[in-house]
Amino acid sequence: MRRIFIHGWGFSKNVWSDYFYLDNAEFLDLPFHGGNKDYTFISIESFSNYISNSINQPTTLIGWSLGASVSVLTALKNKNIKKLVLIGFSPKFEDEKLGSPKASIKAFMINLKKDFEKTVKNFRISAVEKDPGCLVPEKDGSIALLNDFINLDLRDILPSIECETHIIHGIKDTIVNKEAAFFTSQKIKNSQLYLFDSHHAPFLERDLLEVVCQ
């Protein structure tokens, strides 16, 4: 089965380098990130439409953080999505229980405007405990994409997901409250929940395919 990997905000597809060996796998850069210079996708919705239109065979979507939100929207558009793997997923990011506190998000956005590169690199370290060395995203477009993520609310559409879904979350995650994983697993009927003793990106510490392909 084809696999598509979608990374989180502030990183690039290179964060998946441990999985580059896989056959029949595609690693996408978010708009304004990494090597994605097609800046026509100014919203999560438009990017998910683009991905959905490219899928014409049975596919597993593996999405992390903002990439997980893209994956959820894409799965609702295309019946060829047979499996979802949601890592560090938040159905409503600007929410203390399901994402991050509003005050913390506001402070982060202010810091992005003051010193974008430094704030991105500090965010990476707080998220995954190291800077993986991905290219710094394009400033204005990535901030717009992040604003779109902050305003996105996927809570009500989660019950509409019918494909096999695996929800993976690190209990030491400081970006997305682990309660989001419990909430999501309750809303998606055909789902399994995995909690790892890890940060926001458990896939950097453990081979996720050993879990979701059992």
C-alpha positions as CSV (number, residue, x, y, z in Angstrom):
1,M,0.0,0.0,0.0
2,R,1.2,3.5,-0.8
3,R,2.2,5.6,2.2
4,I,2.2,9.4,2.3
5,F,4.0,11.2,5.1
6,I,3.1,14.8,6.1
7,H,5.3,16.6,8.7
8,G,4.4,19.3,11.2
9,W,4.7,23.1,11.2
10,G,8.2,24.5,11.4
11,F,9.9,21.4,10.1
12,S,10.3,19.7,6.7
13,K,9.9,16.3,5.1
14,N,13.5,15.6,6.2
15,V,12.2,15.0,9.8
16,W,11.1,11.6,8.4
17,S,14.6,10.7,7.2
18,D,14.5,7.4,9.2
19,Y,11.7,6.3,6.9
20,F,13.2,7.3,3.6
21,Y,14.2,3.7,2.9
22,L,10.6,2.7,2.4
23,D,9.4,1.6,-1.0
24,N,6.2,3.1,-2.4
25,A,6.3,6.1,0.0
26,E,6.1,9.8,-0.6
27,F,7.2,12.5,1.8
28,L,5.5,15.9,1.4
29,D,6.6,19.3,2.4
30,L,3.9,21.6,3.8
31,P,3.3,24.8,1.9
32,F,6.1,27.4,2.6
33,H,8.2,24.6,4.2
34,G,11.3,22.8,3.0
35,G,11.4,22.4,-0.8
36,N,7.7,23.3,-1.4
37,K,7.9,26.5,-3.4
38,D,4.3,26.3,-4.6
39,Y,2.8,29.0,-2.5
40,T,-0.7,28.8,-4.0
41,F,-1.8,26.6,-1.1
42,I,-2.6,29.3,1.5
43,S,-4.7,27.1,3.7
44,I,-4.8,23.6,5.2
45,E,-8.0,22.9,3.3
46,S,-6.6,23.8,-0.1
47,F,-3.5,21.7,0.6
48,S,-5.7,18.7,1.6
49,N,-7.7,19.1,-1.6
50,Y,-4.4,19.0,-3.6
51,I,-3.3,15.8,-1.9
52,S,-6.8,14.2,-2.2
53,N,-6.8,14.9,-6.0
54,S,-3.4,13.1,-6.3
55,I,-4.5,9.8,-4.6
56,N,-6.0,7.2,-6.9
57,Q,-4.9,4.0,-5.2
58,P,-5.1,2.5,-1.6
59,T,-3.1,4.7,0.6
60,T,-2.0,5.1,4.2
61,L,-1.7,8.8,5.4
62,I,0.8,9.3,8.2
63,G,0.5,12.9,9.5
64,W,2.2,14.6,12.4
65,S,0.9,17.6,14.2
66,L,-0.4,20.1,11.6
67,G,0.2,17.3,9.1
68,A,-2.2,15.1,11.0
69,S,-4.9,17.8,10.6
70,V,-4.2,17.8,6.8
71,S,-4.5,14.0,6.9
72,V,-7.8,14.0,8.6
73,L,-9.3,16.5,6.1
74,T,-7.9,14.4,3.2
75,A,-9.3,11.2,4.5
76,L,-12.8,12.7,4.5
77,K,-12.4,13.6,0.8
78,N,-11.0,10.4,-0.6
79,K,-12.2,6.8,-0.1
80,N,-8.8,5.5,-1.3
81,I,-7.4,6.4,2.2
82,K,-7.5,3.1,3.9
83,K,-5.5,3.9,7.0
84,L,-4.7,7.0,9.0
85,V,-1.8,7.4,11.4
86,L,-2.2,10.5,13.5
87,I,0.8,11.6,15.5
88,G,0.6,14.4,18.1
89,F,-2.7,15.3,16.6
90,S,-4.9,18.2,18.0
91,P,-8.5,18.5,16.8
92,K,-8.6,22.1,18.2
93,F,-5.1,23.5,18.8
94,E,-6.2,26.7,20.6
95,D,-7.6,24.8,23.5
96,E,-5.9,24.0,26.7
97,K,-7.2,20.4,26.9
98,L,-7.0,19.5,23.2
99,G,-4.0,21.5,22.2
100,S,-2.1,24.4,23.8
101,P,-3.3,27.3,26.1
102,K,-4.4,30.4,24.3
103,A,-1.9,32.6,26.2
104,S,1.0,30.4,25.2
105,I,0.0,30.5,21.5
106,K,-0.4,34.3,21.6
107,A,3.1,34.7,23.1
108,F,4.5,32.3,20.5
109,M,3.0,34.3,17.6
110,I,4.4,37.6,19.0
111,N,7.8,36.0,19.3
112,L,7.6,34.8,15.7
113,K,7.1,38.3,14.5
114,K,10.0,39.6,16.6
115,D,12.6,37.0,15.7
116,F,11.2,34.3,13.3
117,E,14.3,32.1,12.9
118,K,15.2,32.0,16.5
119,T,11.6,31.3,17.6
120,V,11.3,28.5,15.0
121,K,14.5,26.8,16.2
122,N,13.5,27.1,19.9
123,F,10.1,25.6,19.0
124,R,11.8,22.7,17.4
125,I,13.9,22.0,20.5
126,S,10.8,22.3,22.8
127,A,8.9,20.0,20.6
128,V,11.4,17.2,19.9
129,E,14.3,18.0,22.3
130,K,16.7,18.9,19.5
131,D,16.8,20.9,16.2
132,P,16.8,18.3,13.4
133,G,18.4,20.8,11.0
134,C,15.4,21.3,8.7
135,L,15.3,24.4,6.5
136,V,13.6,27.3,8.2
137,P,10.2,27.9,6.5
138,E,9.2,31.0,4.6
139,K,8.2,33.5,7.2
140,D,4.9,35.2,6.1
141,G,3.4,32.1,4.4
142,S,4.2,29.7,7.3
143,I,2.8,32.2,9.8
144,A,-0.4,32.4,7.8
145,L,-0.6,28.6,7.7
146,L,-0.1,28.4,11.4
147,N,-2.9,31.0,11.9
148,D,-5.1,28.7,9.8
149,F,-4.2,25.8,12.1
150,I,-4.9,27.8,15.2
151,N,-8.4,28.6,13.9
152,L,-9.1,25.1,12.7
153,D,-11.7,23.1,14.6
154,L,-12.0,19.4,13.6
155,R,-13.9,18.2,16.7
156,D,-17.3,17.7,15.0
157,I,-16.0,15.9,11.9
158,L,-14.0,13.2,13.7
159,P,-16.9,10.8,13.9
160,S,-17.2,10.9,10.1
161,I,-13.8,9.1,9.7
162,E,-14.5,5.5,8.8
163,C,-11.0,4.2,7.8
164,E,-8.7,2.3,10.2
165,T,-7.0,4.9,12.4
166,H,-4.0,4.8,14.7
167,I,-3.6,7.6,17.2
168,I,0.0,8.0,18.6
169,H,0.9,10.5,21.3
170,G,3.9,11.2,23.6
171,I,3.0,11.6,27.2
172,K,5.8,14.2,27.5
173,D,4.4,16.2,24.6
174,T,4.6,19.9,25.5
175,I,3.0,21.1,22.3
176,V,-0.3,19.2,22.2
177,N,-2.0,18.1,25.5
178,K,-2.2,14.3,25.6
179,E,-5.9,14.6,26.4
180,A,-6.3,15.3,22.7
181,A,-5.4,11.7,21.9
182,F,-8.0,10.4,24.3
183,F,-10.6,12.7,22.9
184,T,-9.8,11.7,19.3
185,S,-9.9,8.0,20.1
186,Q,-13.4,8.3,21.6
187,K,-14.6,10.2,18.5
188,I,-13.2,7.9,15.8
189,K,-14.9,4.5,16.1
190,N,-12.4,2.4,14.1
191,S,-9.3,3.7,16.0
192,Q,-6.5,2.5,18.3
193,L,-4.6,4.6,20.8
194,Y,-0.9,4.3,21.6
195,L,0.8,6.4,24.3
196,F,4.6,6.5,24.2
197,D,7.0,7.8,26.9
198,S,8.1,10.4,24.5
199,H,7.9,14.1,23.3
200,H,5.8,15.6,20.5
201,A,7.5,13.3,17.8
202,P,7.5,9.7,19.0
203,F,8.6,8.6,15.5
204,L,12.0,10.0,16.2
205,E,12.5,7.5,19.0
206,R,10.7,4.4,17.8
207,D,9.8,2.8,14.5
208,L,6.1,3.5,14.2
209,L,5.7,0.9,11.5
210,E,6.4,-1.8,14.1
211,V,3.2,-0.6,15.9
212,V,0.8,0.4,13.2
213,C,1.6,-2.5,10.9
214,Q,1.0,-5.3,13.5
